[in-house]
């Protein structure tokens, strides 16, 4: 794995831990940090050994979004060198999380504001410390939401609440984020890493093929009617029935042991 200036990377079994590492700047996106996040996500997505990804922050914050000092000075590289014909690095990073066949968990250890909030929203599951706070602070800075915020936020909390949070730029505590459906669970701060570790390990022990298909199916729930969903399920079941993992799964159940899936 390539060494990065602002990202720490660690593997624990089939789980990849990506840690945003600018604690002195509350993990604000500075320099080429956005490009580094995209690069590491692309590498993890292509790594067959990795089945679950956890994203967290070093120090007191998860991520406070774009580095205000860089924007004010005009030195920001946020919009530098598009990585595709249409999208910048943060847009491609959100897409990488959404399209990879692995569940991505955000372990939100502190404030998640602006792009940092939306990076968490782009993940499949969010576990928040009771010290976490969430804010769509873009309009207080004169900018528009990025990292897919206008896509992910209303799907989690509904249009009206998303409009309120984006228009007002209000910062809300973790318990309110839980109440409106923005996060999956809130845990005591000192239990955050262990909770994320346990969830990631539990997911990584399950069969990766149906998980990958389920992630894609769940992302289409708002588009499909029931016949379309049932057609998709029928197709996926045919794929699973031809896999080695289904034999292992049922065999392990009959033999009263834990299955050992290979993703084949």
C-alpha positions, -999 to 999 in steps of 0.1 A, spaced: 0 0 0 13 34 -10 23 58 19 2 89 21 8 123 37 -25 128 54 -40 93 55 -31 63 78 -39 28 66 -41 -4 86 -55 -39 79 -71 -61 105 -79 -94 89 -104 -87 61 -110 -51 75 -93 -20 62 -90 10 85 -86 44 68 -78 72 93 -79 109 82 -47 122 97 -45 160 101 -54 162 137 -38 196 142 -63 209 116 -92 188 128 -87 166 98 -98 193 74 -92 185 38 -59 202 29 -34 200 1 -40 168 -19 -58 150 9 -89 146 -12 -69 130 -39 -52 107 -14 -86 96 -1 -98 87 -36 -66 68 -43 -68 47 -12 -105 40 -17 -97 28 -53 -69 5 -40 -91 -9 -13 -120 -15 -37 -97 -36 -59 -82 -56 -30 -100 -90 -28 -86 -96 7 -106 -66 20 -143 -72 28 -152 -42 50 -138 -7 52 -138 16 83 -132 54 79 -124 74 111 -104 105 121 -73 110 142 -75 132 173 -106 150 184 -124 154 151 -137 132 123 -133 159 97 -142 195 95 -145 197 57 -124 220 35 -95 237 51 -108 273 56 -73 288 57 -65 273 23 -98 286 8 -93 320 23 -58 323 9 -68 309 -25 -43 280 -21 -69 252 -19 -65 222 -43 -101 212 -38 -110 218 -74 -76 213 -88 -70 187 -116 -103 170 -122 -99 133 -120 -125 127 -147 -140 148 -174 -168 160 -151 -160 154 -114 -134 165 -89 -117 142 -64 -142 145 -36 -170 137 -60 -152 106 -73 -143 96 -37 -180 96 -27 -188 76 -59 -160 51 -50 -176 45 -16 -210 41 -31 -200 17 -59 -174 -5 -42 -187 -40 -34 -177 -37 2 -196 -22 32 -181 11 44 -185 21 80 -179 56 93 -167 57 129 -174 93 137 -152 102 166 -158 140 168 -171 169 148 -181 161 112 -188 193 94 -192 203 57 -175 178 35 -165 158 65 -202 153 74 -210 142 38 -180 119 37 -197 101 66 -231 102 49 -216 86 18 -207 55 39 -232 26 43 -232 27 81 -224 54 106 -214 48 142 -210 80 162 -193 88 194 -214 107 219 -190 135 214 -197 137 177 -215 166 161 -228 170 125 -232 201 105 -240 211 69 -221 243 73 -216 251 36 -239 281 34 -220 297 63 -189 296 41 -206 307 9 -203 273 -9 -226 245 -20 -226 210 -4 -202 186 -19 -192 149 -13 -227 139 -25 -245 157 4 -275 167 -17 -279 130 -27 -273 112 6 -288 135 32 -324 136 20 -324 99 15 -314 95 52 -335 122 69 -361 132 43 -363 163 21 -377 187 47 -351 179 74 -323 180 48 -335 214 36 -335 227 71 -300 214 79 -285 227 47 -302 261 46 -296 268 83 -261 254 86 -271 242 121 -247 219 139 -265 191 157 -253 167 184 -250 130 180 -282 121 198 -302 143 175 -284 128 145 -296 94 157 -331 106 163 -335 118 127 -319 88 111 -286 103 101 -265 78 121 -271 41 129 -260 42 166 -244 64 192 -220 49 217 -198 63 245 -167 79 231 -143 54 246 -163 25 231 -164 39 195 -133 20 181 -143 -12 197 -179 -10 185 -168 -3 149 -142 -31 151 -168 -56 163 -193 -46 137 -167 -47 109 -154 -81 120 -190 -95 122 -197 -83 87 -164 -95 73 -171 -131 86 -202 -133 63 -203 -142 27 -190 -113 5 -209 -122 -27 -245 -117 -13 -233 -87 7 -221 -70 -25 -254 -77 -42 -274 -66 -12 -255 -33 -11 -264 -26 -47 -300 -37 -42 -305 -16 -11 -292 15 -30 -320 10 -56 -349 6 -31 -363 41 -39 -362 34 -77 -376 -2 -79 -412 -13 -76 -418 -48 -60 -416 -68 -93 -383 -52 -101 -370 -60 -66 -381 -96 -69 -365 -99 -103 -333 -87 -89 -335 -111 -59 -342 -140 -83 -311 -132 -104 -289 -128 -73 -301 -161 -58 -292 -179 -91 -257 -164 -88 -253 -174 -51 -266 -210 -59 -236 -214 -82 -210 -202 -56 -188 -223 -34 -198 -201 -4 -234 -214 -4 -221 -249 1 -198 -237 29 -226 -218 45 -251 -246 47 -224 -271 54 -212 -251 84 -248 -248 97 -253 -286 95 -220 -292 112 -226 -266 139 -194 -246 132 -186 -211 119 -184 -208 81 -152 -198 64 -162 -180 32 -138 -174 3 -159 -150 -18 -161 -176 -46 
